[in-house]
Amino acid sequence: MQTAANTLLALVALLHLYFLVLEMFLWTQPRTRRIFGLSEAQAEATRTLAANQGLYNGFLAAGLVWGLGADDYPVKIFFLGCVITAGVYGAMTANRRILFVQALPAAAALALVCASQT
């Protein structure tokens, strides 16, 4: 159970590193604009906001990696909770897909992390 929990947690961390790259470095690229449904003008106008959001995703990934590397149960729980909260908020305010791309994998990882501790 611990291996499955850590594997899913690592995948959530990798997802957030991917979000960091998209939002901080590739925001105005055609592929990224297609993913987020943005015109070239919209991407340019929101470039700074996206970079800020990407930085936050990087902090989430760093926290997940910290929890994984230190095998620290409370750190894992805290950062998975942060990811779930961000995913739910994003789904409510930006795009419902965020619930499935961000919050659901983190919730599954949280369930496995909790189950692995019993």
C-alpha positions in Angstrom: 0.0 0.0 0.0 2.9 2.4 0.9 4.4 1.9 -2.6 1.1 2.7 -4.3 0.6 5.8 -2.1 4.1 7.1 -2.8 3.8 6.4 -6.5 0.6 8.3 -6.8 2.0 11.1 -4.7 5.0 11.3 -7.0 2.7 11.5 -10.0 0.8 14.4 -8.4 4.1 16.2 -7.8 5.1 15.6 -11.4 1.8 17.0 -12.6 2.5 20.2 -10.7 6.0 20.5 -12.1 4.4 20.2 -15.5 1.9 22.9 -14.6 4.9 25.1 -13.5 6.6 24.6 -16.8 3.4 25.3 -18.8 2.5 28.4 -16.8 5.9 29.9 -16.2 7.7 29.2 -19.5 5.3 28.0 -22.2 2.2 30.1 -21.5 2.2 31.9 -24.9 3.1 28.8 -27.0 0.4 27.5 -29.3 0.2 24.1 -27.6 -0.3 25.7 -24.2 -2.8 28.2 -25.5 -4.8 25.3 -26.9 -4.7 23.4 -23.6 -6.0 26.5 -21.8 -8.3 27.7 -24.6 -6.6 31.1 -24.9 -6.1 33.4 -27.9 -2.6 34.8 -28.4 -3.8 38.1 -27.1 -5.3 36.5 -23.9 -2.1 34.6 -23.3 0.1 37.7 -23.6 -2.3 39.7 -21.4 -2.2 37.0 -18.7 1.4 36.0 -18.9 2.5 37.5 -15.6 -0.5 36.0 -13.8 0.1 32.6 -15.2 3.8 32.7 -14.2 2.7 33.6 -10.6 0.3 30.6 -10.7 3.1 28.4 -12.0 5.3 29.4 -9.1 2.6 28.3 -6.6 2.3 25.0 -8.4 6.1 24.6 -8.1 5.8 25.2 -4.3 3.1 22.5 -4.2 5.3 20.1 -6.1 8.3 20.9 -3.8 6.2 20.2 -0.7 5.0 16.9 -2.1 8.6 15.9 -3.0 9.7 17.0 0.6 7.0 14.7 2.1 8.0 11.9 -0.2 11.7 12.2 0.4 11.5 12.6 4.1 8.7 10.0 4.3 6.9 12.5 6.5 3.2 11.6 6.9 2.0 15.0 8.1 3.8 16.9 5.3 2.3 14.6 2.7 -1.2 15.1 4.2 -0.7 18.9 4.3 0.5 19.3 0.8 -2.1 16.9 -0.7 -4.7 18.9 1.1 -3.4 22.1 -0.4 -3.5 20.5 -3.9 -7.1 19.3 -3.3 -8.1 22.8 -2.1 -6.5 24.5 -5.0 -8.1 22.0 -7.4 -11.6 22.4 -6.0 -11.3 26.2 -6.0 -10.0 26.2 -9.5 -12.9 24.0 -10.6 -15.4 26.4 -9.0 -13.8 29.6 -10.4 -12.0 28.7 -13.6 -12.7 25.4 -15.3 -14.5 22.3 -14.0 -11.8 20.1 -15.6 -9.4 21.2 -12.9 -11.3 19.0 -10.5 -10.4 15.9 -12.5 -6.9 16.9 -13.5 -5.7 18.3 -10.1 -8.0 17.5 -7.2 -9.0 14.0 -8.0 -5.5 12.5 -8.4 -4.5 14.3 -5.1 -7.6 12.9 -3.4 -6.7 9.4 -4.5 -3.2 9.9 -3.3 -4.4 11.2 0.0 -6.7 8.2 0.4 -3.8 5.8 -0.3 -1.4 7.7 2.0 -4.0 7.6 4.9 -4.7 3.9 4.2 -1.0 3.1 4.2 -0.7 4.5 7.8 -3.2 2.1 9.3 
